Amino acid sequence: MNQIPIQFAPLQGYTEAPFRNFHEKYFGGVDRYFAPFLRVQHKEIRRKDQRDVLPDKNTVNKLIPQIMASEISEADFLVRFLVENGYRHIDINMGCPFPMLVRRHLGSGILPYPDEVARLLEITRHYPDIHFSVKIRLGSEQADECLRLVDLLNEFPLEQVAVHARLGVQQYKGDCDRMAFGAFAARCSHPLVYNGDIQSIEQIKQITTEFPQLSAIMIGRGLLAQPWLASEYMDGVLWDAGRKQQALRRFHADLQDYYVQTIEGGELQLLHKLQSFWEYFLVDADRKLRKKIKKATKMSAYSDAVYQLIRALE
Ligand SMILES: Cc1cc2nc3c(=O)[nH]c(=O)nc-3n(C[C@H](O)[C@H](O)[C@H](O)COP(=O)(O)O)c2cc1C
């Protein structure tokens, strides 16, 4: 068995604590889960974001919280909060493409500025006992931005570098650029993780054959589309329809219960929260039933459509 570890990419609005917890409980196969980024807003971290990483809300075996900052003082504030909550491994987001953040040199917006990256990464020296990793893109606007950063990244003590093989300006669409990833890979001396558009076991095998030096594969939307993918790959056993259906029913029931207990407001708020997952969840399932789920205006219609969709899975 020489499977490469699978990491669950952070997806803000999707892979929050209950989703991660129930994913590990019912599907598994994931080596580590990355939490969506925390950032400083009006000199504090949003309560909701704080709660998402509190240890008593998280049951997964290995959770890596992520921070986003453009300056070391902000990074320090975020790291202190996480260290106080017992974390010893923290990921730094240099990949987020949202224009409002990019303009402020946050996320992928920092990539064109090696000096600013260097200043930010000094945080790793301030906390020598903490393991830091980074998640980057090839660049914000040009794929050679990562090449201008690679020597600098090599100088810092990083546990891994995960590269989403796109540019910030592409957001989440368009092709991943494996050539540019390869050029970065050839010079990166840290454990390297590939991320971007992995949807199947064949693609995992392809990418690990093309880049045998990879230390892990990070998957986001592919694990929302097929929550069993990591488990199938790790065990080398495909899940049959019965197993998928049973796991999905339990997963969904637990997720729903969690939000019934925690969401303030009425049926509509609950419905909106559950419907929001279906943007990426099981995207390959029956189109009409997915539409029914997303368009439901009552919990009864929603639950009926979810029941039918899961029963129709192959
Ligand atoms: C809705 C959404 C939210 C995301 N949130 C984050 C985030 O909080 N932190 C981060 O580093 N990447 C975030 N990403 C990027 C993903 O982690 C990942 O890099 C990207 O989706 C490509 O991988 P995939 O094709 O396997 O999904 C987000 C992506 C999407 C679509």
The ligand as an SDF file (V2000), in Angstrom:
LIG
                    3D

 31 33  0  0  0  0  0  0  0  0999 V2000
  -16.7110   28.1800   -1.7610 C   0  0  0  0  0  0  0  0  0  0  0  0
  -15.2310   28.0510   -1.5850 C   0  0  0  0  0  0  0  0  0  0  0  0
  -14.6520   28.4560   -0.3810 C   0  0  0  0  0  0  0  0  0  0  0  0
  -13.2530   28.3540   -0.1960 C   0  0  0  0  0  0  0  0  0  0  0  0
  -12.6930   28.7320    0.9960 N   0  0  0  0  0  0  0  0  0  0  0  0
  -11.3370   28.6270    1.1730 C   0  0  0  0  0  0  0  0  0  0  0  0
  -10.7030   28.9750    2.4030 C   0  0  0  0  0  0  0  0  0  0  0  0
  -11.3290   29.3780    3.3870 O   0  0  0  0  0  0  0  0  0  0  0  0
   -9.3530   28.8490    2.4700 N   0  0  0  0  0  0  0  0  0  0  0  0
   -8.5980   28.3910    1.4190 C   0  0  0  0  0  0  0  0  0  0  0  0
   -7.3750   28.2860    1.5360 O   0  0  0  0  0  0  0  0  0  0  0  0
   -9.1720   28.0210    0.2680 N   0  0  0  0  0  0  0  0  0  0  0  0
  -10.5070   28.1260    0.1160 C   0  0  0  0  0  0  0  0  0  0  0  0
  -11.0840   27.7220   -1.0600 N   0  0  0  0  0  0  0  0  0  0  0  0
  -10.2370   27.0940   -2.0900 C   0  0  0  0  0  0  0  0  0  0  0  0
  -10.2090   25.5690   -1.8980 C   0  0  0  0  0  0  0  0  0  0  0  0
   -9.6170   25.2150   -0.6740 O   0  0  0  0  0  0  0  0  0  0  0  0
   -9.4390   24.8870   -3.0500 C   0  0  0  0  0  0  0  0  0  0  0  0
   -8.1390   25.4230   -3.0810 O   0  0  0  0  0  0  0  0  0  0  0  0
  -10.0850   25.0940   -4.4080 C   0  0  0  0  0  0  0  0  0  0  0  0
  -11.4880   24.8860   -4.3390 O   0  0  0  0  0  0  0  0  0  0  0  0
   -9.4840   24.1480   -5.4520 C   0  0  0  0  0  0  0  0  0  0  0  0
   -9.5600   22.8140   -5.0290 O   0  0  0  0  0  0  0  0  0  0  0  0
  -10.7650   21.8200   -5.4650 P   0  0  0  0  0  0  0  0  0  0  0  0
  -10.8790   21.9110   -6.9730 O   0  0  0  0  0  0  0  0  0  0  0  0
  -10.3140   20.4680   -4.9980 O   0  0  0  0  0  0  0  0  0  0  0  0
  -11.9980   22.3200   -4.8030 O   0  0  0  0  0  0  0  0  0  0  0  0
  -12.4460   27.8340   -1.2580 C   0  0  0  0  0  0  0  0  0  0  0  0
  -13.0540   27.4120   -2.4460 C   0  0  0  0  0  0  0  0  0  0  0  0
  -14.4280   27.5250   -2.6370 C   0  0  0  0  0  0  0  0  0  0  0  0
  -15.0280   27.0380   -3.9300 C   0  0  0  0  0  0  0  0  0  0  0  0
  1  2  1  0
  2  3  1  0
  2 30  2  0
  3  4  2  0
  4  5  1  0
  4 28  1  0
  5  6  2  0
  6  7  1  0
  6 13  1  0
  7  8  2  0
  7  9  1  0
  9 10  1  0
 10 11  2  0
 10 12  1  0
 12 13  2  0
 13 14  1  0
 14 15  1  0
 14 28  1  0
 15 16  1  0
 16 17  1  0
 16 18  1  0
 18 19  1  0
 18 20  1  0
 20 21  1  0
 20 22  1  0
 22 23  1  0
 23 24  1  0
 24 25  2  0
 24 26  1  0
 24 27  1  0
 28 29  2  0
 29 30  1  0
 30 31  1  0
M  END
$$$$
